[in-house]
Amino acid sequence: MKLFGRKNTLASREATAAYVFLSPWLIGLICFMIIPIILSLALSFTRWDTYTPVKWIGLSNYKEMFVEDRLFLKSLGVTLKFMAVWEPLHIILGVLLALLLNQKLRGMNFFRTLFYAPAVISGIAVALMWMSLLDPDFGVVNYILEGWLGVQKAPNWLRSPIWAMPSLWMMYTWGVGGSAVIYLAGLQNISPHLYEAAEIDGAGSWRKFWNVTLPLLSPTIFFMLITGLIGGFQTFTQAYVVGGSGSGLGGPDHSLLFYMLHLYQQAFIQGRMGYGAALAWFLVVIAVIVVFVVFGTSERWVYYESGKKA
């Protein structure tokens, strides 16, 4: 009995020590995440402009989104349009680039570093660089189009409502090396024996990719899809830099008015904190629905080496 008592005492001490060491993180989680989340939800049902007292208005903020705010659906549409093209594009280009970087050639480590470098550069620096490259008068892109390729009238890029979004797609494509490195890690985890077995069965390069590589890379694709969707809803930095600031936020004809930019303008430029909180919570609901839909379909296309689906 004494032995069991000592074991219980030791286990209790270990548990106490664990909670003591975890306490800084737990306190930070409660103070800087859980409490602010609860307060922001409560704030979404109020009218508060930081200058006047908080006033409870119920669902009026949510009603205003759909009835009075003409830029609400516009900003949501811009965000979804960006994601509809960028998400498939960054998956396809990332996988293709990872396949190239997975080749066993001399100097491949240099190219892996080269393609990954844009992913660690500040988003503001990337946006400023591309604004210079896409300048319609002095930019390198239009110089190549007009001087080398003979294009009569090069696009106006960031100053045009038509070309502003493609400009942003190009800007994000430049950093696809970051996702390619993650796909590369997934490729290198695929057992070579599977390719050998496929070759014995007479499979060519395409069959090996379709029947071996793609299914076993699907968990990595699934992870990148989920994180990409979440990140897409949060698009802000580059769009803020290239789309102007203040009252001109959102680019020409609001073609770059992403949802987060509209939220920022309402909450921090106009000072409507209550309405900004309501916009934030609506975005959370939309993002959760999209993520759950993707999780629900994952059983059909995500495979693991064990042969079991997700």
C-alpha positions as CSV (number, residue, x, y, z in Angstrom):
1,M,0.0,0.0,0.0
2,K,2.9,2.3,0.8
3,L,4.4,1.6,-2.7
4,F,1.1,2.7,-4.3
5,G,0.9,5.7,-2.1
6,R,4.4,6.8,-3.2
7,K,3.5,6.3,-6.8
8,N,0.4,8.4,-6.4
9,T,2.4,11.1,-4.7
10,L,5.1,11.1,-7.4
11,A,2.5,11.3,-10.1
12,S,0.8,14.2,-8.4
13,R,4.1,16.0,-8.1
14,E,4.8,15.5,-11.8
15,A,1.4,16.7,-12.8
16,T,1.8,19.8,-10.6
17,A,5.2,20.5,-12.1
18,A,3.8,20.1,-15.6
19,Y,1.0,22.6,-14.9
20,V,3.5,25.0,-13.4
21,F,5.7,24.9,-16.5
22,L,2.6,25.2,-18.7
23,S,1.1,28.1,-16.8
24,P,2.8,30.9,-18.7
25,W,1.4,29.5,-22.0
26,L,-2.0,28.9,-20.4
27,I,-2.1,32.4,-19.0
28,G,-1.2,33.8,-22.4
29,L,-3.8,31.7,-24.1
30,I,-6.5,32.8,-21.8
31,C,-5.5,36.5,-21.6
32,F,-4.5,37.1,-25.3
33,M,-6.8,34.7,-27.2
34,I,-9.8,33.3,-25.3
35,I,-10.8,36.5,-23.6
36,P,-10.3,38.7,-26.7
37,I,-12.3,36.2,-28.8
38,I,-15.2,36.3,-26.4
39,L,-15.1,40.1,-26.1
40,S,-15.0,40.5,-29.9
41,L,-18.1,38.3,-30.2
42,A,-19.9,40.5,-27.7
43,L,-18.6,43.6,-29.4
44,S,-20.1,42.5,-32.7
45,F,-23.6,43.2,-31.2
46,T,-22.7,46.7,-30.2
47,R,-22.1,50.2,-31.7
48,W,-18.7,51.5,-30.6
49,D,-16.6,54.1,-32.4
50,T,-13.9,54.4,-29.7
51,Y,-15.1,57.9,-28.9
52,T,-18.6,57.2,-27.5
53,P,-19.8,54.7,-24.9
54,V,-20.6,51.1,-26.1
55,K,-24.2,50.7,-27.0
56,W,-25.9,47.3,-27.4
57,I,-27.7,47.1,-30.8
58,G,-28.3,43.4,-31.2
59,L,-28.2,42.1,-34.8
60,S,-28.1,45.5,-36.4
61,N,-24.4,45.2,-37.5
62,Y,-25.2,41.9,-39.2
63,K,-28.3,43.4,-40.9
64,E,-26.2,46.3,-42.1
65,M,-23.8,43.9,-43.9
66,F,-26.4,42.6,-46.3
67,V,-28.8,45.5,-46.6
68,E,-26.8,48.8,-46.4
69,D,-23.1,48.0,-46.9
70,R,-22.6,47.9,-50.7
71,L,-18.9,47.0,-50.4
72,F,-19.5,44.0,-48.2
73,L,-20.5,41.6,-51.0
74,K,-18.0,43.3,-53.3
75,S,-15.1,42.6,-50.9
76,L,-16.3,39.0,-50.4
77,G,-16.5,38.5,-54.1
78,V,-13.0,39.9,-54.7
79,T,-11.6,37.5,-52.0
80,L,-13.4,34.5,-53.4
81,K,-12.4,35.4,-57.0
82,F,-8.7,35.6,-55.9
83,M,-8.9,32.2,-54.1
84,A,-10.8,30.5,-56.9
85,V,-7.8,31.0,-59.2
86,W,-4.9,31.2,-56.8
87,E,-5.6,28.0,-54.8
88,P,-5.6,25.6,-57.8
89,L,-2.7,27.5,-59.3
90,H,-0.4,27.4,-56.2
91,I,-1.1,23.6,-55.8
92,I,-0.4,22.7,-59.4
93,L,2.6,24.9,-59.7
94,G,3.9,23.9,-56.3
95,V,3.7,20.2,-57.2
96,L,5.3,20.7,-60.6
97,L,8.1,22.7,-59.1
98,A,8.6,20.1,-56.4
99,L,8.9,17.3,-59.0
100,L,11.6,19.3,-60.7
101,L,13.4,20.0,-57.4
102,N,13.2,16.3,-56.5
103,Q,15.6,15.3,-59.4
104,K,19.0,14.0,-58.3
105,L,21.2,16.4,-60.2
106,R,24.3,18.3,-59.3
107,G,23.7,21.6,-57.7
108,M,20.0,20.9,-56.9
109,N,20.4,22.2,-53.3
110,F,21.3,25.6,-54.8
111,F,18.1,25.7,-56.9
112,R,16.0,24.6,-53.9
113,T,17.4,27.5,-51.9
114,L,16.9,29.9,-54.8
115,F,13.2,29.0,-55.3
116,Y,12.5,29.0,-51.6
117,A,14.1,32.5,-51.0
118,P,11.0,34.5,-52.1
119,A,8.9,32.8,-49.3
120,V,11.0,34.3,-46.6
121,I,11.0,37.9,-48.0
122,S,8.7,40.4,-46.3
123,G,5.3,40.7,-48.0
124,I,5.7,44.5,-48.1
125,A,9.0,44.3,-49.9
126,V,7.6,41.8,-52.4
127,A,4.6,44.2,-53.1
128,L,6.9,47.2,-53.6
129,M,9.2,45.2,-55.9
130,W,6.3,44.1,-58.1
131,M,4.8,47.6,-58.1
132,S,8.1,48.7,-59.7
133,L,8.2,45.7,-62.1
134,L,4.6,46.3,-63.2
135,D,4.8,50.1,-63.6
136,P,3.2,50.8,-67.0
137,D,5.7,53.5,-67.8
138,F,9.0,52.4,-66.4
139,G,8.4,48.7,-65.4
140,V,10.5,45.8,-66.7
141,V,7.5,43.7,-67.5
142,N,6.0,46.2,-70.0
143,Y,9.5,46.9,-71.4
144,I,9.8,43.2,-72.2
145,L,6.3,43.0,-73.6
146,E,6.6,46.0,-75.8
147,G,10.3,46.0,-76.6
148,W,11.0,42.3,-77.0
149,L,7.7,40.7,-77.8
150,G,6.2,43.4,-79.9
151,V,3.0,44.0,-77.9
152,Q,1.4,47.2,-79.2
153,K,-0.3,48.2,-75.9
154,A,0.9,46.6,-72.7
155,P,-1.5,46.3,-69.8
156,N,-1.8,49.1,-67.3
157,W,-1.6,46.4,-64.6
158,L,-2.3,47.8,-61.1
159,R,-4.0,50.9,-62.4
160,S,-6.6,48.9,-64.4
161,P,-9.7,47.2,-62.8
162,I,-9.2,44.4,-65.4
163,W,-5.5,43.7,-64.8
164,A,-5.2,44.4,-61.1
165,M,-6.3,41.0,-60.0
166,P,-4.0,39.1,-62.5
167,S,-1.2,41.3,-61.2
168,L,-1.8,40.0,-57.7
169,W,-1.9,36.4,-59.0
170,M,1.5,36.9,-60.6
171,M,2.8,38.4,-57.4
172,Y,1.8,35.4,-55.3
173,T,2.9,33.0,-57.9
174,W,6.5,34.3,-57.5
175,G,6.5,32.9,-54.0
176,V,5.3,29.4,-54.9
177,G,8.7,28.0,-53.9
178,G,7.6,28.0,-50.3
179,S,4.8,25.5,-50.9
180,A,7.1,23.5,-53.3
181,V,9.5,22.8,-50.5
182,I,6.7,21.2,-48.5
183,Y,5.6,19.2,-51.4
184,L,9.2,18.2,-51.9
185,A,9.2,16.8,-48.3
186,G,6.1,14.8,-49.2
187,L,7.7,13.4,-52.3
188,Q,10.8,12.3,-50.5
189,N,8.7,10.4,-48.0
190,I,7.3,8.1,-50.7
191,S,9.1,4.8,-50.7
192,P,11.2,4.0,-53.8
193,H,10.0,0.4,-53.6
194,L,6.6,1.5,-54.8
195,Y,8.1,3.0,-57.9
196,E,10.1,-0.2,-58.5
197,A,6.9,-2.3,-58.1
198,A,5.1,0.0,-60.6
199,E,8.0,-0.4,-63.1
200,I,7.8,-4.2,-62.8
201,D,4.1,-3.9,-63.6
202,G,5.0,-2.0,-66.8
203,A,4.0,1.5,-65.6
204,G,5.5,4.5,-67.4
205,S,6.3,7.9,-66.0
206,W,2.7,9.2,-66.3
207,R,1.2,6.0,-64.6
208,K,3.8,6.2,-61.8
209,F,2.8,9.8,-61.2
210,W,-0.9,9.2,-61.4
211,N,-1.1,5.9,-59.4
212,V,1.8,6.3,-57.0
213,T,3.0,9.9,-56.6
214,L,-0.3,11.8,-56.6
215,P,-2.2,9.5,-54.2
216,L,0.6,9.4,-51.7
217,L,1.2,13.1,-52.0
218,S,-2.5,13.8,-51.4
219,P,-2.1,14.2,-47.6
220,T,0.4,17.0,-48.2
221,I,-1.9,18.5,-50.9
222,F,-4.8,18.4,-48.4
223,F,-2.7,20.1,-45.7
224,M,-1.6,22.9,-48.2
225,L,-5.2,23.3,-49.4
226,I,-6.5,23.8,-45.9
227,T,-3.8,26.3,-44.9
228,G,-4.1,28.0,-48.3
229,L,-7.9,28.5,-47.9
230,I,-7.4,30.0,-44.4
231,G,-4.6,32.2,-45.7
232,G,-6.7,33.3,-48.7
233,F,-9.5,34.6,-46.5
234,Q,-6.8,36.6,-44.6
235,T,-5.2,38.2,-47.6
236,F,-4.2,41.7,-46.6
237,T,-0.5,42.8,-46.8
238,Q,0.2,42.8,-50.5
239,A,-3.3,44.0,-51.4
240,Y,-3.0,46.8,-48.9
241,V,0.3,48.0,-50.4
242,V,-0.6,47.8,-54.1
243,G,-4.2,48.8,-53.6
244,G,-3.5,52.1,-51.9
245,S,-4.5,53.3,-48.4
246,G,-7.0,55.4,-46.6
247,S,-10.1,56.4,-48.6
248,G,-8.5,55.0,-51.8
249,L,-8.1,51.5,-50.3
250,G,-8.9,48.7,-52.7
251,G,-7.4,49.7,-56.0
252,P,-9.1,50.9,-59.2
253,D,-12.9,50.4,-59.0
254,H,-12.4,48.4,-55.8
255,S,-10.9,45.6,-57.8
256,L,-8.5,44.7,-55.0
257,L,-10.8,45.4,-52.1
258,F,-10.3,42.2,-50.2
259,Y,-12.5,41.3,-47.3
260,M,-9.8,42.0,-44.8
261,L,-9.1,45.4,-46.3
262,H,-12.8,46.3,-46.0
263,L,-12.8,45.1,-42.4
264,Y,-9.6,47.2,-41.7
265,Q,-11.2,50.2,-43.3
266,Q,-14.4,49.9,-41.3
267,A,-12.8,49.1,-37.9
268,F,-9.5,51.1,-37.9
269,I,-9.9,53.9,-40.4
270,Q,-13.6,54.8,-39.7
271,G,-13.3,53.6,-36.1
272,R,-16.4,51.4,-36.2
273,M,-15.1,48.7,-34.0
274,G,-18.5,47.0,-33.4
275,Y,-19.2,46.7,-37.1
276,G,-15.6,45.5,-37.7
277,A,-16.0,42.8,-35.1
278,A,-19.2,41.7,-36.9
279,L,-17.4,41.5,-40.2
280,A,-14.7,39.4,-38.6
281,W,-17.1,36.9,-37.1
282,F,-18.9,36.5,-40.4
283,L,-15.6,35.7,-42.0
284,V,-14.9,33.2,-39.3
285,V,-18.2,31.5,-40.1
286,I,-17.6,31.4,-43.8
287,A,-14.0,30.1,-43.4
288,V,-15.2,27.4,-41.0
289,I,-17.9,26.2,-43.4
290,V,-15.4,26.1,-46.3
291,V,-12.9,24.1,-44.2
292,F,-15.5,21.7,-43.0
293,V,-16.7,21.1,-46.6
294,V,-13.1,20.3,-47.7
295,F,-12.7,18.0,-44.7
296,G,-15.9,16.3,-45.6
297,T,-14.7,15.6,-49.1
298,S,-11.2,14.5,-48.1
299,E,-12.3,10.8,-47.7
300,R,-12.8,10.6,-51.4
301,W,-9.4,11.7,-52.5
302,V,-6.9,11.7,-49.6
303,Y,-4.9,8.4,-49.4
304,Y,-2.1,7.2,-47.1
305,E,0.6,4.6,-47.7
306,S,-1.2,2.2,-45.4
307,G,-4.0,2.0,-48.1
308,K,-6.6,3.7,-45.8
309,K,-8.3,6.9,-46.9
310,A,-8.4,9.9,-44.7
